[in-house]
Amino acid sequence: MILFLLLSTIELQTAFNPITDSITELKAYLQIPPGDLKFVAEDSFYFARYEIQVRVFDKKGNQMAGDYWVREMEKETTTIYDSVSVKFNSIANSFHLRIIDLHAGEILSYTEKIPKMKFLANIRYRVNGDTLVLKFTVINHKKEGERITISLKEIKKEISLKPEDYEDSLSILVKDIPGGRHNLKFTIFGAKKKVSEGVFPVEISRPFFLEDRAWLIKVSQLEYIATPSEISKLKSAPVEKRDSLWKDFWKKYDPTPNTEYNEKEYEYFERIDYAEKNFCFGDKGWRSDRGRIYVKFGPPDEIQSRPYELGTKPYEIWLYYRLNLKFIFYDRYGFGEYILLNPEGERI
């Protein structure tokens, strides 16, 4: 499976490989954007440290196996590619994987059932544009399987099996499959009957600039940094030009233009995501007054919250000492929609 988190994604993909009839190996492949980790200064260098934990459980929830790994990365790192593996008894039912930033706390917690399929192992995949590319190991030296069908929604593919162990691959056009999590169904047939079946989760994801709705949402969220004409130009851009125009827009804000990673872009959408999650109950998320100030100025140095004072509406005072500014919000109707009283802020 592949798991995507927030704007700048952690990508997790797992593969299961039978070592013997009773032992299976789990391999986990990770891509971690450096913006998801907190770097701290040590002797004039910046380092991030994180820990990966994997635990394997039986049907009753008892731990059967597990391990952990500690990594250290320097600030110059772009995307972090990592992998870990653990072996366990094949009767295992599920696994749990965590990634912990040792300077900031947990950044990923994921649980998944372990697929049970005869004849197939080490299933992995990637989405390349509109094509899902599957790779897998066929285990058929006992010559019990003759063919396999692979189904995704209304799509069905069938391939013949060789009487041996070998690597195989298959491409599926997924242009009409909506983005999101789906199950691939594998069914293996022998000479006269079905001999095994199972499902494998896949995540159909495409770059946001290829999806009209996702593109318009992302461009709209530039409201606090882009001019109206820039937003209009991006919204009307044809699909084939969106990626280059997006990169050109953010290039002028990139504090480290010689690296792949754009800290300003990541910070901006991290704030958008925070505002959407924390100012949505009764309010308008990133479009709320609190959301706008948060995205523009970042987290306040202090929040003075007054939710229950007699004779007044609930209100909050946000203090930015480093900017010598304060903003006052009040809950106009008492349902959580906080309105900014001083749009330009006041000196502290």
Residue, then its C-alpha position, 0 to 999 in steps of 0.5 A: m500500500i501507499l499512504f499519503l499524508l497532508l500536503s508534503t507526503i510521507e509515502l509508505q509502500t510495503a511488500f511481503n515475501p515468503i522466506t519459507d512455508s512458515i516465515t514471511e518477510l515484510k519490507a517497508y519502503l519510505q519517502i519522507p520529505p525533510g519538511d516533515l522533520k524538525f532539524v536542530a542545530e549542533d556544532s554549526f550543522y542542522f540534524a534531524r533524528y527519527e525512529i521507525q518502529v514495526r510491530v507484528f501481531d497475531k489475530k488476538g492482538n499479541q505481538m509476535a515480532g518487531d524491531y526499531w531503527v534510529r536514523e540521523m539526517e543532515k539539513e541538506t538532504t532533499t527527499i529521504y528514502d529509507s527502508v526497513s524489514v522484519k521477519f515473522n511467522s506467516i500466521a501473523n495477522s497485522f502490522h503497525l508502523r510508526i515514525i517518530d521525529l525524536h525532536a518533535g514527536e510522532i509523524l506517522s502511525y499506520t496499521e494494516k492487515i497482512p494479505k494472505m495469498k498463495f502463489l503471489a508475493n512481494i506485490r508492489y506498485r507505482v502510479n505513472g500518470d494514468t497507468l498503474v504498474l504492478k510488479f509481483t513474484v509468482i510462486n508456482h513451482k508446484k504447478e498448481g496455478e494456471r491463470i490469475t485474474i486481477s480486478l480493479k473496479e470494473i477493470k479485469k485483467e487475466i494472465s497465464l501462469k508459468p509452472e515455476d517461480y518468477e517475477d512478473s508485471l502488469s499495467i492497468l490504465v486507471k484514467d477513469i478510476p477516481g483518486g483514493r484508496h481501492n482494493l485490487k482483487f487477485t484470483i488464482f485458478g488451477a486446472k478445474k477450480k479457484v485455488s486462492e484469492g486475496v485483496f491488496p490495497v492501492e492508492i490511486s494518486r495523481p499530481f494535483f496539477l493533473e486533477d482539475r478540482a485539486w488544481l483549483i483548490k490549491v490555486s485558490q489557497l494562494e490567496y494570501i500570497a499571490t495577486p489576483s492576476e497571478i491566481s487568474k493566470l494559474k486557474s486558466a492554465p492548460v493542464e500541460k502548463r500547470d506544473s511549470l507555471w506552479k514552479d515558476f510562481w514559487k521560485k521567486y519565494d524559494p530561499t534555497p533556489n539551488t535545492e529541490y526543496n522549497e521551504k517557503e512553499y512547504e511552510y505556506f501549505e503547512r499553515i493552510d493545512y493547520a488552519e483548515k484543521n483547527f479553525c473549521f468548527g463553526d468557522k471557515g478553516w483557512r478562509s476564516d479570519r484566524g486562518r488568514i492571520y495564521v497563514k500570513f504571520g505563522p503561529p502567534d507567540e501567545i494566545q490570550s483566550r477569553p471564552y466565558e467572561l460575563g457580559t462579553k462575547p468569547y474572544e481571543i487576542w493573538l500576540y506576535y512579540r517579534l512583529n510587535l503586533k496583536f490581533i483581536f478576534y471575537d465569536r460574533y454569534g457564539f458558534g465558533e466563528y471568530i471575526l477579526l476586530n482590527p484587520e491591520g493589527e495593533r501595536i503591542 
